[in-house]
């Protein structure tokens, strides 16, 4: 879903988070602040190194979540456009350019399709685990050029310069494609995701966008895998469905934690997608940022945030509220995909998975904002 990103002027946007509030209540009175508050405030513009297309003399491209990890005093960040490039530096503000192309052990196989590294986890042993969004080509035949994403796992022993593919671990049900879709890109599938390890190091949780032909299985969904199964993950991921972690990752059904309001496969849609999750140490809460699409072209109505204190309780995610509406940002509403938080405290090894009270807010690898998280009753 690569498009060119255009970046506009700074804006100040603040969110008051209330259970059950509507879009129009984004600036509700402080007396109603029962849950955390997030504020965007202008900051000096910066960009991640992004991925490069040397054949077109283009660099700085971002087409998915940008996972970050630390190894000693070095921060690494991955950006993907069907393949992944790696940037590195001593902190978020000193990442070197250009980034470096990474490689898979099976990349010569043309049937696999593009792979976007969307999440990573660095183990104390030195192993780096990664998870990728994969787009197999022409799932509805060569004339329609549609895909149905799936999710795979990889491992690296050189901080992601070279990856060993561990296999596909999350797919949609085999009968869930809709090749007559109005959607510009997808006929189905599971993808556009992020991954986080819970605070007890028991499970990896996958926050996934689903594009099933059945609208009841569309939206933001969740699956998990035991930490102990990370080296042999195929068949070890289980989706949350009808109140239990009982459906297989490969072909299983889902109950969305944030269901679609209208069908992905129509001209006009209303659905959240692209969840980017982090644990916020200041709030002691998990936080998701995500997009809200409104048509077949994936035009954005806004960027939303939701909070939850316990990943094992998928019904605990609060009603999403808009944190950014795009005013002054992009002339085309396609361009502001992939919101994410990246922590800025190098002493605490903050990443896209861990942040504190103040972090950077990115859209498609570009940031002109800090995002400040406030506890209920706390002042800026």
Secondary structure as UniProt FT lines:
FT   STRAND          13..16
FT   TURN            19..20
FT   HELIX           23..25
FT   TURN            26..27
FT   HELIX           30..32
FT   STRAND          37..47
FT   STRAND          51..53
FT   HELIX           54..56
FT   STRAND          58..61
FT   STRAND          68..71
FT   TURN            72..73
FT   STRAND          74..80
FT   STRAND          84..89
FT   HELIX           92..94
FT   STRAND          100..101
FT   STRAND          103..104
FT   TURN            105..108
FT   TURN            110..111
FT   STRAND          114..122
FT   TURN            124..125
FT   STRAND          128..135
FT   TURN            139..140
FT   TURN            142..144
FT   STRAND          147..156
FT   TURN            159..160
FT   STRAND          162..171
FT   TURN            174..175
FT   TURN            179..180
FT   STRAND          186..197
FT   TURN            199..200
FT   STRAND          203..211
FT   HELIX           215..217
FT   STRAND          218..226
FT   HELIX           227..229
FT   TURN            230..231
FT   TURN            234..235
FT   STRAND          237..241
FT   TURN            242..243
FT   STRAND          244..248
FT   STRAND          258..259
FT   TURN            264..265
FT   STRAND          268..280
FT   TURN            281..284
FT   STRAND          285..295
FT   TURN            296..297
FT   STRAND          300..308
FT   TURN            311..312
FT   HELIX           314..316
FT   STRAND          321..324
FT   TURN            327..329
FT   TURN            333..334
FT   STRAND          339..343
FT   HELIX           346..348
FT   STRAND          354..355
FT   STRAND          358..363
FT   TURN            364..365
FT   STRAND          366..374
FT   TURN            376..377
//
